[in-house]
Amino acid sequence: MYFEELRKSMEWLGQQQDTVFIGQAVSVPGTAMSNTLKGIDQSKLIEFPVAEEMQMGVSIGLAMEKFVPITIFPRWNFLMLAMNQLINHL
C-alpha cells in the first residue's frame, strides 16, 4: 500500500510542468525508488553518478531557475554528504 501511494505521488509530480527528477537510479533500475518512477516521462529523469554535492548543487540551480527538483538520494547518508551545498552554498 505504501509503495503504491508513493508511486501515485511520483506520477502526479511527473505530470506537473515544472518538475524534474534527479539522482542515482532515476532513469535506470538500481534502487527501490527506481520502481516508483517507471511511469514518469524519460525527459524529466536526469541520471547522476554518485556525486552527492554535485547533485545537490544542480538541484539548487534548477530551483533558482524556477524548476521544482525532486532530488533522490538512495540512502540518507548520501544526503548527509550533500549538506555542504545546502548549508554553506544555498
N, C-alpha and C positions, 0 to 999 in steps of 0.2 A: 504494500500500500504506500509506504513512504517513497519508494523508488518511483512508482507510477505518478505520484503527485509532483515529485521533483522533475521528472521528465516532462510533464504537462507544463510546469512553470517555465522550464527552459524553452519549450516550444513557443509559449506565449511571448517570452522575452525575444526569441528569434524573429517573431513577426513584427516587432517594433522597428521602425525605420532607422533609429539612431544607435541600435545596439550592435556590439561586436564581441565575439568570444575569443579570448586569447589564453594560451597556456600550453602545457605539455599534454599531449594526447587529447587534443580537442578535435582534430580532423583525422586522426588515426586511432585505432584501438590501443589500449595500454593501461587505462585506469578504470575504476568503477564509474567515474564521471563521464568517460567516453560514451558509455551507453545512454546517458541522458541527453546527448547532443545529436543522436542519429537522425532526428527529424529536422535539423537546422540546415538552412541553405549553406552550402560549402563556401560561398563568397563571404559569409560572416564569421568563418572559423579561421583564425590565424594561429598556425602551429609555431611553437617556440622550442628551442633547445632548453636544456636545464641551465638557465641563466636567470635566476630569480630577480636580481636587481635590474637587469635589462628589461625583463617582462614588466616589472612594476613601473619603471621609468616610461616605457611605451604606454602603459595604462594611464599614467598621469598625463602624458602628452595628448593621448586620444581624448581624455576628459576635458582638457584645455581647449580642444578643437570641437567641443560640443557633442562628442560621441558619448555613449554610455558603455564603457568597457566592462565586460564580465570576465574578470581575470581569474583563472582557475589554477590553483596550486594543488598538486596531488596530495601533499601532506602538509600539516601545519608547520613543521619545521622548515619547509621551503619558504613559507610566508615569513617566518622569523628572519630569514636571510635577506628578505626584501624590505625589511623595516627601515633600513637606512634611507631608502628612497622616500618612504612615507614621512619619516620624522625629520630628516636633515635636508631633503630636497624640496618636498612639497611645501 
